[in-house]
Amino acid sequence: MSEEELVRSARQGDRDAFAGLVRSHEKRLLALCWNMLGDREEARDAAQDALLQAFQNLERFDGGRGFAPWLLGIGAKRCLDRLRRRRTFLRYFRGHAGEWLGGETPRPEAAAEAETAGRLLQRLPARERAALSLTVFEGFSAREVAAALGCSESTARVHVYNARVRLKKEVADEL
């Protein structure tokens, strides 16, 4: 069944169709939440919140940009809400690089690289981190980032640019 058919069936109350959509996109959603929050349990909670909100708002889904960008946008917003509430950034990856990399057990140098990348990402302001995560890890365009974060395309580009500038400075400072 195509994604469009699954969405149509899910809108009509078919829970199995929605479960099919979840199976197709849950790893990406969890990875995004993990990238933004840096905590496995909180990422799972945020992803669950996003899935529940998506299920409750299926009638608002506009198929024009695809289900994944819509769902990941909801996930990004849930993560930003959580970051606003806690106002501090905890740990990032710490021993869980394999989960972040999609469940595979990484080689030791990949785990170290993931931990370093996570530590650097955690230093970014939440909106810059969200924009960069959506762009780099999910391949979103500026238009899709803007839709996910509820801002203009130019603001989305500025967030990504600023994040990259900050990361370059952080990397240079660590060398």
PyMOL commands that set and color helices and strands:
alter all, ss='L'
color gray80, all
select helices_A, chain A and resi 3-11+15-37+40-56+58-60+63-65+67-86+97-100+108-122+126-136+142-149+153-174
alter helices_A, ss='H'
color red, helices_A
deselect
rebuild
show_as cartoon
